[in-house]
């Protein structure tokens, strides 16, 4: 059991960040850990944070969601936690994966205001509406954590509470075979609440024999020749089709927040996990005290050390389901492939079937930032396809890359192989084909099973 607890804590750890570029929601960690209604167990339990992550995954339909947790300093030594939980919390705090502050108070709301991130709450926070009017004016930015059938769901404030049977009425499920045939883009007057029917990732440029587009097909469009090996790719794709309403993902940051996130800050404590010199990941946002940016952990005024490097969140999307998110900044380009050599590069090997693994190179593409654009450079032997999009799920034309670079624009995506794409993390696909996100609590020794009333 001890090793099972370690595994699930490690899995939860991979979904935590205080990098505002990578995070997708902010939460008061202790409030969730003390929410006994989730499982009826101990007064405080760190595994409940995993339930909140699962709920966010299902809400966003994203298997790689990243959560920004805030915790009061006193919780690190909370006697009701197990020794393992206290050790894990200490490690997360030292690594900067959670934000530690002497008093939590309105700090999660402040972060949500500065960044535009949705705020996960157990109970409403009307006491802060005077400072943050959007708490009353934009209730969709507040996601209530609600117990459901041994787990939890998120429900935007102001919307009806989902039924206790856990069946979400906004979701339509079905099975479909997705033929590889040309399709016309959805009409401009399509409903904003529901997405169009799914189309295969290479349907609009398919070969006559039913195989996905070859480099030669893409090259023919611009009069260039290239390898013919794309013809070996793909087949019909099968899966469950999930059609959902668009869900709130992120608002525009407040004016103060935008100004704070445009700068890089440094704490007077060199070992500060949030704003220290040795922090390896992107920074959080400062706390404002009397109009002065301050370190949330130490309370000291922060030093402005210059413009923050431009950064993009990128999602690995496999079979139309986001699986992982990572950051590409002007200071840290990232290589993506089947098995790249660099420790900070991104591997997609664990999601590939045999044909995809044979096609995608160990180091297939390099992502970098040039000015205010994300640039992809093909480094493979087989080439890469750029889907040019003006909107989600509208693939208007392709461009083949073979040992050359391309600046992504709009909703463009990078296809390494049929069904394996890289998209800018803030861009949401409307249609998801495949299984729903797996729980981070799969390895938990005692997952709560709560009877439905």
Phi and psi in degrees as a GROMACS rama.xvg file:
@    title "Ramachandran Plot"
@    xaxis  label "Phi"
@    yaxis  label "Psi"
@TYPE xy
-59.0622  -40.6063  UNK-2
-72.3091  -32.9357  UNK-3
-65.3361  -40.9558  UNK-4
-61.8734  -41.5467  UNK-5
-61.6982  -41.5576  UNK-6
-64.4471  -44.3791  UNK-7
-69.3883  -35.0969  UNK-8
-64.6724  -38.3868  UNK-9
-64.898  -37.8728  UNK-10
-66.598  -43.7515  UNK-11
-60.8523  -41.8189  UNK-12
-56.1385  -36.0022  UNK-13
-68.2847  -12.4035  UNK-14
-106.112  12.5643  UNK-15
-110.794  140.703  UNK-16
-160.776  151.77  UNK-17
-115.04  14.6376  UNK-18
-81.1556  116.232  UNK-19
-67.5647  -19.4642  UNK-20
-72.0743  -34.6843  UNK-21
-92.7661  -30.9896  UNK-22
-65.5217  151.064  UNK-23
-122.028  -8.41796  UNK-24
-166.812  157.566  UNK-25
-120.82  146.328  UNK-26
-150.395  150.507  UNK-27
-82.3265  108.643  UNK-28
-59.319  -45.0379  UNK-29
-66.3761  -35.2007  UNK-30
-61.35  -41.2462  UNK-31
-71.6455  -43.8365  UNK-32
-62.3513  -25.8343  UNK-33
-96.0322  4.38375  UNK-34
-82.0966  82.6361  UNK-35
-63.3817  -23.225  UNK-36
-63.3794  -17.0003  UNK-37
-66.9161  -36.553  UNK-38
-142.763  -5.66118  UNK-39
66.7228  21.8133  UNK-40
-98.4687  -137.001  UNK-41
-62.5926  157.898  UNK-42
-57.7688  -31.7778  UNK-43
-142.774  132.342  UNK-44
-147.788  121.518  UNK-45
-69.5232  -21.9808  UNK-46
-64.0466  -21.9501  UNK-47
-64.4703  -23.2813  UNK-48
-63.4443  -34.6924  UNK-49
-63.2631  -35.4291  UNK-50
-64.7453  -38.0463  UNK-51
-65.9963  -38.8818  UNK-52
-64.5428  -43.9502  UNK-53
-59.9509  -41.8836  UNK-54
-63.883  -40.1396  UNK-55
-67.1484  -38.0244  UNK-56
-60.2664  -44.5466  UNK-57
-70.4594  -36.1937  UNK-58
-64.3856  -45.4784  UNK-59
-89.0252  -9.83177  UNK-60
52.1848  62.9842  UNK-61
-145.919  116.99  UNK-62
-82.5486  3.14992  UNK-63
-130.497  30.6964  UNK-64
-60.6731  149.163  UNK-65
-121.219  129.291  UNK-66
-111.651  138.895  UNK-67
-102.761  100.822  UNK-68
-94.44  141.071  UNK-69
-117.711  137.593  UNK-70
-141.927  144.191  UNK-71
-74.1172  146.843  UNK-72
-58.5963  -32.4141  UNK-73
-65.8087  -23.7501  UNK-74
-69.593  -26.466  UNK-75
-61.4383  -25.5375  UNK-76
-115.694  21.0762  UNK-77
-60.2548  121.258  UNK-78
-67.8718  -23.5388  UNK-79
-75.4646  -14.4628  UNK-80
-77.3851  152.83  UNK-81
-73.203  162.965  UNK-82
-61.2748  -35.4597  UNK-83
-63.8324  -43.8828  UNK-84
-64.5127  -41.0924  UNK-85
-64.419  -38.5728  UNK-86
-65.364  -42.9068  UNK-87
-64.542  -45.0704  UNK-88
-58.8838  -42.5374  UNK-89
-61.1425  -39.5936  UNK-90
-67.4761  -43.552  UNK-91
-60.6964  -40.3562  UNK-92
-66.0024  -43.069  UNK-93
-66.6889  -31.154  UNK-94
-86.9071  -2.14825  UNK-95
74.6231  19.0115  UNK-96
-82.5513  -21.2154  UNK-97
-127.957  150.669  UNK-98
-94.1528  124.84  UNK-99
-104.764  131.107  UNK-100
-139.612  147.672  UNK-101
-57.811  -40.5124  UNK-102
-134.775  126.17  UNK-103
-72.134  -55.7945  UNK-104
44.8576  -121.033  UNK-105
-95.7095  14.5028  UNK-106
-58.9704  -45.4  UNK-107
-60.1353  -37.7752  UNK-108
-67.201  -39.0242  UNK-109
-61.7796  -43.1445  UNK-110
-62.7802  -44.4045  UNK-111
-60.6389  -37.3422  UNK-112
-68.4634  -46.5161  UNK-113
-66.8067  -35.0664  UNK-114
-103.313  -21.4142  UNK-115
84.2501  2.82033  UNK-116
-66.8169  148.029  UNK-117
-66.5932  152.708  UNK-118
-110.555  119.843  UNK-119
-89.9808  126.948  UNK-120
-133.201  155.749  UNK-121
-91.0839  -36.4148  UNK-122
-137.711  160.151  UNK-123
-64.4549  157.064  UNK-124
-127.115  57.4664  UNK-125
-66.3463  -18.1548  UNK-126
-65.7787  -15.5944  UNK-127
-104.197  5.81854  UNK-128
-67.2378  -24.7176  UNK-129
-65.5587  -43.7858  UNK-130
-77.3442  -33.844  UNK-131
-123.989  85.9511  UNK-132
-60.0715  -24.0086  UNK-133
-63.9097  -18.7857  UNK-134
-58.5774  -33.1719  UNK-135
-95.844  -33.909  UNK-136
-84.4535  -26.2752  UNK-137
-129.788  68.5533  UNK-138
-62.5705  -19.7984  UNK-139
-65.2425  -17.126  UNK-140
-78.0387  -9.70801  UNK-141
-104.851  120.975  UNK-142
-110.074  112.511  UNK-143
-81.1949  134.281  UNK-144
-87.5766  120.206  UNK-145
-123.95  129.971  UNK-146
-63.7161  137.384  UNK-147
-152.008  116.474  UNK-148
47.6714  54.6032  UNK-149
79.4439  5.50843  UNK-150
-144.023  -140.966  UNK-151
-153.884  155.724  UNK-152
-129.92  161.102  UNK-153
-107.969  135.711  UNK-154
-132.339  120.757  UNK-155
-59.9553  137.879  UNK-156
-58.8185  139.544  UNK-157
93.2292  -12.1507  UNK-158
-100.148  154.744  UNK-159
-57.7124  143.473  UNK-160
-70.3714  134.186  UNK-161
-59.2871  153.464  UNK-162
-63.1088  154.973  UNK-163
-70.38  -14.5956  UNK-164
-75.3638  -3.35524  UNK-165
81.1158  1.52651  UNK-166
-88.0514  117.241  UNK-167
-84.9632  120.158  UNK-168
-71.5619  -13.3706  UNK-169
-84.4081  -2.10735  UNK-170
-109.564  133.979  UNK-171
-114.264  124.664  UNK-172
-111.859  149.815  UNK-173
-169.536  175.06  UNK-174
-118.025  141.592  UNK-175
-149.845  144.094  UNK-176
-93.8772  127.417  UNK-177
-99.153  102.24  UNK-178
-71.5561  147.762  UNK-179
-88.7375  83.6197  UNK-180
-135.379  154.762  UNK-181
-64.1957  140.617  UNK-182
-132.675  149.43  UNK-183
-81.8198  149.184  UNK-184
-61.6456  150.287  UNK-185
-59.0243  149.357  UNK-186
-66.8028  155.622  UNK-187
-68.0191  -21.4949  UNK-188
-94.7445  19.2711  UNK-189
-60.9595  151.684  UNK-190
-61.6339  137.152  UNK-191
-77.3779  -19.2903  UNK-192
-84.5617  -29.1937  UNK-193
-124.173  147.091  UNK-194
-87.3477  159.672  UNK-195
-70.4193  166.709  UNK-196
-61.6846  148.07  UNK-197
-67.9957  149.437  UNK-198
-125.653  144.881  UNK-199
-61.8215  152.715  UNK-200
-65.124  -15.4688  UNK-201
-128.308  24.3429  UNK-202
-67.9739  -37.1909  UNK-203
-75.7405  -6.13314  UNK-204
-132.3  33.4473  UNK-205
-73.353  154.724  UNK-206
-77.8397  160.267  UNK-207
-64.5224  -26.7239  UNK-208
-84.815  5.49428  UNK-209
94.1102  -3.50917  UNK-210
-87.7069  156.644  UNK-211
-63.9379  168.715  UNK-212
-64.1907  140.377  UNK-213
-92.378  159.208  UNK-214
-56.3231  -34.4936  UNK-215
-63.2822  -36.6844  UNK-216
-65.8593  -43.2153  UNK-217
-67.3636  -37.4806  UNK-218
-70.3199  -32.0784  UNK-219
-62.488  -30.0788  UNK-220
-64.5708  -30.3237  UNK-221
-112.749  13.4727  UNK-222
77.8394  19.0684  UNK-223
-113.671  148.521  UNK-224
-96.7352  158.717  UNK-225
-164.495  179.947  UNK-226
-58.6106  152.012  UNK-227
-97.4472  5.2846  UNK-228
-69.9164  -12.8836  UNK-229
-62.3493  -23.7343  UNK-230
-63.5966  -18.3601  UNK-231
-82.9831  -1.75391  UNK-232
-84.6486  149.605  UNK-233
72.7443  174.315  UNK-234
-165.519  -169.386  UNK-235
-65.5553  145.684  UNK-236
-107.027  136.876  UNK-237
-118.154  149.855  UNK-238
170.65  172.578  UNK-239
-83.6605  140.988  UNK-240
-104.375  125.405  UNK-241
-115.97  121.632  UNK-242
-110.246  124.288  UNK-243
-133.399  158.685  UNK-244
-65.1738  154.136  UNK-245
-66.1626  137.973  UNK-246
-114.675  149.675  UNK-247
-63.7604  129.279  UNK-248
-117.455  -41.8509  UNK-249
-167.347  137.461  UNK-250
-96.6993  171.771  UNK-251
-68.3964  137.472  UNK-252
-64.1854  154.155  UNK-253
-65.6659  166.724  UNK-254
-59.7463  -43.3143  UNK-255
-64.4672  -43.8046  UNK-256
-61.8504  -42.6676  UNK-257
-61.5673  -39.7092  UNK-258
-66.836  -39.6594  UNK-259
-67.9283  -40.654  UNK-260
-75.0377  -13.3857  UNK-261
-81.365  -10.6084  UNK-262
-116.276  159.041  UNK-263
-105.232  138.025  UNK-264
-121.438  155.98  UNK-265
-138.481  134.122  UNK-266
-87.3947  151.624  UNK-267
-66.4631  -20.0737  UNK-268
-88.1429  110.154  UNK-269
-60.8972  -27.3024  UNK-270
-93.2052  12.0925  UNK-271
-59.4177  124.553  UNK-272
-66.8344  -20.8487  UNK-273
-92.8152  -47.4169  UNK-274
-131.062  27.9512  UNK-275
-83.2678  168.989  UNK-276
-69.2213  -22.4762  UNK-277
-103.448  8.91651  UNK-278
-64.8985  132.75  UNK-279
-96.4178  -22.0721  UNK-280
-105.271  170.755  UNK-281
-59.9367  160.381  UNK-282
-87.2818  158.742  UNK-283
-78.7184  -164.304  UNK-284
-107.011  145.488  UNK-285
-63.6447  163.017  UNK-286
-93.1285  138.888  UNK-287
-93.7208  124.392  UNK-288
-126.707  112.045  UNK-289
53.6581  38.4559  UNK-290
79.7553  7.52678  UNK-291
-114.67  127.826  UNK-292
-63.7627  128.848  UNK-293
-133.343  156.467  UNK-294
-71.9121  125.765  UNK-295
-66.2764  -23.5807  UNK-296
-87.3825  -43.2588  UNK-297
-104.762  -13.0512  UNK-298
76.6369  2.12062  UNK-299
-83.65  147.394  UNK-300
-60.1693  142.021  UNK-301
-94.2648  149.906  UNK-302
-94.6589  131.613  UNK-303
-80.7998  115.373  UNK-304
-106.604  10.3193  UNK-305
126.564  -178.441  UNK-306
-63.0635  142.453  UNK-307
-74.7919  136.148  UNK-308
-58.8695  140.125  UNK-309
-63.2598  136.382  UNK-310
-143.227  151.436  UNK-311
-129.89  138.173  UNK-312
-84.2715  136.05  UNK-313
-125.626  137.434  UNK-314
-110.316  137.327  UNK-315
-87.6872  117.177  UNK-316
-112.457  118.333  UNK-317
-119.008  124.399  UNK-318
51.022  43.8124  UNK-319
66.8628  14.1583  UNK-320
-118.846  122.962  UNK-321
-63.2044  131.401  UNK-322
-112.642  -28.9473  UNK-323
-157.302  150.011  UNK-324
-123.137  145.235  UNK-325
-149.202  168.32  UNK-326
-112.33  135.875  UNK-327
-115.896  123.415  UNK-328
-122.582  168.666  UNK-329
-64.4984  -22.3272  UNK-330
-93.4052  -18.8378  UNK-331
-135.596  85.9695  UNK-332
-65.8466  159.154  UNK-333
-131.388  135.225  UNK-334
-96.7629  135.339  UNK-335
-121.988  134.098  UNK-336
-173.97  -170.635  UNK-337
-65.6854  -39.5262  UNK-338
-159.074  70.7697  UNK-339
-67.9817  155.366  UNK-340
-81.2457  -32.0191  UNK-341
-69.0032  140.067  UNK-342
-65.3473  -24.7449  UNK-343
-101.817  4.87007  UNK-344
-81.6789  171.635  UNK-345
-115.58  125.238  UNK-346
-100.108  136.481  UNK-347
-109.265  8.16269  UNK-348
-59.0872  -33.8753  UNK-349
-69.9835  -13.4133  UNK-350
-106.3  6.40883  UNK-351
-100.495  139.194  UNK-352
-85.0842  179.556  UNK-353
-59.2861  -44.8402  UNK-354
-66.7374  -40.6654  UNK-355
-65.7252  -40.3451  UNK-356
-65.1066  -33.0583  UNK-357
-73.05  -27.4894  UNK-358
-84.5893  -45.7723  UNK-359
-78.2204  128.138  UNK-360
-73.1239  161.652  UNK-361
-56.9488  -41.1479  UNK-362
-126.211  93.5313  UNK-363
-87.688  -47.7166  UNK-364
-138.138  156.946  UNK-365
-117.939  129.412  UNK-366
-106  133.214  UNK-367
-145.691  168.515  UNK-368
-111.297  128.795  UNK-369
-125.05  106.933  UNK-370
66.5741  -117.745  UNK-371
-112.053  23.9074  UNK-372
-125.537  150.222  UNK-373
-91.1626  128.488  UNK-374
-113.914  132.507  UNK-375
-112.275  134.41  UNK-376
-122.36  123.231  UNK-377
-76.8193  130.476  UNK-378
-124.485  15.2928  UNK-379
-97.1665  176.099  UNK-380
-90.3609  -17.9256  UNK-381
-105.737  -14.0491  UNK-382
92.2426  170.674  UNK-383
-137.994  147.627  UNK-384
-108.9  133.591  UNK-385
-102.529  121.046  UNK-386
-90.5221  117.414  UNK-387
-88.1975  120.887  UNK-388
-126.106  141.822  UNK-389
-99.6055  -9.91457  UNK-390
-161.176  165.647  UNK-391
-57.5167  135.965  UNK-392
64.8765  11.178  UNK-393
-108.916  98.5724  UNK-394
-96.8377  102.511  UNK-395
-88.2079  -37.8387  UNK-396
-160.557  165.856  UNK-397
-121.362  158.513  UNK-398
-136.172  129.56  UNK-399
-90.0432  133.391  UNK-400
-106.195  133.134  UNK-401
-140.727  101.264  UNK-402
57.9036  38.7096  UNK-403
-144.643  175.497  UNK-404
-112.17  160.313  UNK-405
-149.885  135.795  UNK-406
-91.5398  118.437  UNK-407
-68.6113  144.408  UNK-408
-140.889  148.804  UNK-409
57.7579  -126.048  UNK-410
-102.612  23.0813  UNK-411
-54.792  147.811  UNK-412
-131.616  159.267  UNK-413
-110.71  117.004  UNK-414
-101.583  116.137  UNK-415
-82.4551  -33.6628  UNK-416
-162.89  160.094  UNK-417
-51.3623  119.475  UNK-418
87.3172  0.754059  UNK-419
-121.997  106.303  UNK-420
-128.944  158.663  UNK-421
-116.077  126.665  UNK-422
-129.948  152.532  UNK-423
-61.6822  132.763  UNK-424
-60.2026  -29.5589  UNK-425
-80.491  -6.86621  UNK-426
-90.4195  127.298  UNK-427
-108.568  129.513  UNK-428
-76.0227  143.458  UNK-429
-80.5084  -29.7664  UNK-430
-117.323  137.832  UNK-431
-119.843  129.427  UNK-432
-120.257  126.577  UNK-433
126.782  -169.618  UNK-434
-78.5488  157.86  UNK-435
-79.5746  164.082  UNK-436
-56.9776  139.944  UNK-437
-77.4909  154.191  UNK-438
-76.3754  144.269  UNK-439
-76.198  -7.4869  UNK-440
-99.6002  16.1138  UNK-441
-59.9267  -31.034  UNK-442
-93.69  2.77639  UNK-443
-66.4948  136.382  UNK-444
-70.0613  -28.9699  UNK-445
-139.131  80.9927  UNK-446
-72.7944  133.774  UNK-447
-63.9514  132.233  UNK-448
-120.618  106.714  UNK-449
-113.126  129.206  UNK-450
-67.1564  138.822  UNK-451
-82.3937  130.83  UNK-452
